[in-house]
Amino acid sequence: MNDLDLQLIHDFRIKVEEHDFVHFKYHDVQGKDQWSCICSAMDWITVGMEYISDIKDGTRNYKHSMEMFAYIASIDVVWEGIQQIHRVLYNITDIPFKNENECFDGKILDEDDNNYFKTLRASFGAHPVNLNGREKGEKYFASWSGDILGEYSVILYSNKVGNGSRSMYLKVNELNKFLEKRYGYLNQLMDEIDRQYKAYKQEMNHIFIKENDDICKQLEILQIESSKRLDLHKILIGRLIMFFTTPIIDKENKKMVDEYKKALKPVVKQIYNSLQALEYDGVDYDALYPSTNKLQNGYAYYIEKLSSYIYGTGYHASFWEPRLRGIFKDHFVMEYKSYEELYILINSCIYKLNKN
């Protein structure tokens, strides 16, 4: 094992969260939330590798029975997590390294590495009193494990009269080889995520998004297309729809808002281009989240409370509404029928202040 042990699962987690592609593709697969499976697997791979790292740096010692069992169990947790991610990404029930015999020498049973690891795990603590033997109907019962003359082993007793007992030896370097091959498989799984994302992106690039001169209809089209394309700019599009569809009741306020809407129209085109190319860059978020130094300090805090309230969270209006009315009373007519309208008026006002 090397110093990059924990770094690999960290890199894999970053890869999974990149582009939001994995969540988008696997959060609902024919009614099954396979994204949750991937998250659980990553968490437990991390748990297992953290324990294994403690063994490696000497914080823990696997020379005692329960510590060795914990070490084997940690490897099992890592391996199980990798199997689950493999099944999700490749949509198959087979597991990696099937029928391979490269890790364990001197096996007492004729099993491939995957199955022999299960036998080791069972014999050294998982269920040591119910083990399959070599003969039909034979069962083994494991005694305690330990380090005898430099070799870690467990004694297996047979339920067949006259068969006596035998020793199962465990070499830590072979366990580590088993772990390294399977943990390293995360690199191949990251390559598979990249392959799937590239194929998905190419497919979407060839499906052209309709264009419409009516800004509201164009936003509706973009909202539908976003749901098919990683939910890219979902919140931004919803925000623009609110800005372009909420009625403004005062004529003077409407003039101010119309000027702001003109500045937002290029953003709609930027979102269109971003969705079509499935690229995150090229969208001017500052136009939708304007700020200014021409208002008293702290105004942004109350605007954030207004925004949270509109989207169903945050403090009651009695906390922030009087403060906002006081801050903006000299900048636009304080008439509105909804808090969405107030929010648009405030953003339009800030745009006007900056422009002036």
N, C-alpha and C positions, 0 to 999 in steps of 0.2 A: 504494500500500500504506500502511497506517496502523499505529499502535502496537499494535493489537489482533491483529496477524497470528498470533502464537503463541498468543494467548489463545483463539482460536476452536477450535483443535484440542484445547487443554486443556479447554475447556468441553464439547466433544463427547465427550472421554474420560470426563468426569464423568457426562454423560448416559447413556453406554453402561453405566457401572457402577451407575447408580442403580437401586434396587429389585432388583438382580440379574436383572432381567427379560430383558435381551438374552442373557446367558449361558444362562439357563434355556431360552429358546426356541430358541437357535441352536447349542447345543453338540452336539446330535444331531438332525439333520434327515434322516430316512430313511437313517441310517447315515453321514451326512457331518457332519464337525465344522466348521460354518460360523463358529462363534465364533472359531476359530483364524484364519480368513481376516480377520475384522474386526480382531482384535488386530494381525495383521501389517500390515494397511492403516493402522491408526492409528499404529503405530511408524514406518512409512516416510513417512507424511504429515508427522510431526514432524521426521524427519531432513531431508526436503526443505525444509520451512519454516524450519528452523534455518539451513540454508545460504543460503536466499533472504534471510533477515533479515541475515546477514552482508554480503551484497551491498548491501542497502538502507542499512545504517548505515556503509558505506564500508570495512568490514574487508577486503572482497575487491573485486576490480575485474574486470568482465566484458569488458574491452576486448581481451583476448588470446584467441586461438582456443580453447585448452583451458578457460579460465575461462568463456567464453561457452557452450561445450558443457556444462560442469558446471552452469551456470545453467539451460540448457534441460533438461538431464537431471533437475535438481531439480524443475522444474515438472512434468516427465513423471512422476516418482515420486509427487508429490502427486496428480496427475490420475488415475493408475492406481489409487492407493489409494481415491480417492473412487468410481471406477467399481466397484471390487470391493464396497465397502460398499453402494452403490446396488443392485447385482445381488442381494446377500444380502437386504437389507431388502424390496425390491419383488418378489423372486423372478422376475426377468425377465433376458433376455440383452441387451436393448437398453441403450444407455448414454445419459446425459443430453446435452442440447444437440445431438442428432442433426440434421443438415441445416441448422444455423444458420450464418449468414454475417454476423457482427457485429464480429469482432475484427480481421481482417486485410484491409488494402487492397492493391491492386496485386499480387494473386496471379499467379504465372506458370503455375499449373495450375488447372483448373476443379474445385476441391474445397471441401467445407464446412470450417468452422473446425477440427473435430476431425481430419479427415484432412490438412488443410494443416499443422497443427501437427506431425503425424507426418513430413511431408515436410521441414519445417524442421529437426526433430530429426535426421533422417537426413542431410540436406545439411550440417549444421553439426557433424557428428562421429560420429553413431551408426553409420551404414554409408555413408560418402560416396562409395564407388566402385561402388555398385550401386543407382542411382536410376532410377525410371521417368521416361521423357520424355513429350513431348506427343503424339508420333505412335506408331502401333502398331509394336511392336518396338524403339522407340527407348529408349536408356539414357543417363543422364547420369553424368558423373564429376566430383565436386566438387574444386576446388582448395582451398587453405587459406583460411580466413575471416579477415576483419580490418576495421578501422575506416578507411575511406577517405574523406577530406574530410567527416567527421562522419556518414557513413552506413555502418552495419555491413553487410557483404555477403559473398557467396561466389560465385566464378565456376564455372559449370556447363558442362562440355564434352560435346558430343553424340557418340555413337558412329556417327551417320549422316554419311557423307561429305558435306561441303558445308554442313552445318547450322551449323557454327561453334560459338560459345559464347554464353552469356548470363549475366547477373548476377541472383542472387536476393538481394533486400534484406530486412533484418530490422530492425524497429523495436522497441526495448525497450518502449516504451509499449504497443504492440500485444500483445507477449508478456505484459506485466503485466495487461492487460485480460482476456486469455484466462485467466490464472491467477486473477484476482480473481473472475471469474464462477464458475469451477469450485470454487475453495476456499470461496467463499461458499455453495456448494450444501450444505455441512455444516449450515447452518441449517435447510434443508428436511429433511435426513436426521434431524436432532434432532426436528423436528416429527413426522416419521413414527414415530420411536420412541415419542414421547408418545401418538400416535394408537393405535398397536398396544397399548401398555400399558393405556390407558384401555379399549379394547375387550376386552382379556383380563380386566381386573379386573371389568368389568360382567358378563362371561360367568360368571366364578367366583362372583360375588355371588349369582347366581340358581341356583347349584347348592348346595343345603343339605347341610351335614355332619350325619351321624347323631349322635345323642346316646345315651349309655349310662350307666346308674347305676354299673356296675362300672368302677372307675377304671382297671384294667388293660386292659379291652376298649376303653374310651374312648381310652386312649393308643395302642392299636394302630390304631384308626380314624384318629386324628390323624396318626400316622406315615404312613399310606397317603395321606391327604389332603395332607400336606405335600409329598409327592413330586409331586403334581399342581399345587401352588401355590407355585412358586418355591423349593421346599425350605425354606420359611419355618420357622424354629425347629427345624430337623432335629436339630441337636446337643442342643438343650434337651430335645426329646421323648425322644431316646435316653437321655439322662441320667435323666429321670424314670422311664422304663421300667426302667432298672437299679435305681433306688431302690425302686420298688414291687414288683419281682419277685425281688430277691436275698434268699435266706433268712437270717434272723438266728438263730444257734444258742443264744445265752445269753438266759434269760428276762428278766433285769434290763436287758440291752441292748435287748431287743425292746420293752420298755415305753418306753424313751427314743426308739427309732426310730419307734414308732407315734405318739408325740406330734409328732415332726417331720413325719411323713407327713400328719398333719391340717393342718399349716401349709402343706403343698405342694398340697393339693387345690384351693384357689382358683387356683393358678397354672395348673392343667390347664384350668380354665374360661376363664382369661385367654387361654391359647393357642388354645382353641377359637374365641373371639370374634375374635382376631387373624387366624386363618386364614380364618374366614368372611368377614371384611371385607377381607382382604388389606391390613391395616395393621400396621405394625411396633410401634406404641406400645401401651401398656396391659399389658405383661407384667412382673411383678416378678422381675427377675433376681436381686435381692439374696437372695431366699429360697433360691435354688439355689446361690448362691455366697456363703455367710455368712462374716463376719469378726468378730473380737472383740478387745478390748484386755485381756481377762482371762487371756491366755496369754503365755508368754515371747516376746520378740521373735524373729522369724525362723521361727516355726512355719509360716507360710503358704508359705515357700520349700519346705519338705519335703512339704507337702500337694500343691503343684504338681508335684513330682517323682513322687509317688504317682499323681496323675491322668494324667500323661504316660505312665507305665509301663502303666497300665490300657489306654490307647488306642494302645499299641504303640510308643511312643517314650520317650526319657529314659533315666536311669541305672538300673543294676541295683538290685534291692531292697536289697542289702547296704549301699548308700550311704545310703538314706533311712529304711528300716524301723526300725532301732534308735533313730534319733533320734525318730521319731514315737511309738514305744512308750514312750520315756522322757518325752516331753511329755504324753502322755494316760494314763499308767498309773494316775493317781489319779482319773481322771474317768469311766472305764467299765471293765468287765471285759475284759481283754485276751485275748479268745477270738474267733477268726474262722477261717473255712475258705477265704476268698478275699480278694484285695486289694480287690475290689469291696465286700465286706462291711466291710472296714476303712474304706474311703472313706466309706461310708454312716454308720458309727459315728462317725467324726470330724465329719462335717457335722451329725449329730444332736446330738452333744455341744456343738458350738459354738452351735447353736440353743438348747439348754438353758441354757448359760452366759449367753447374752444375755437370755433370758427371766427368769432368776433375778436 
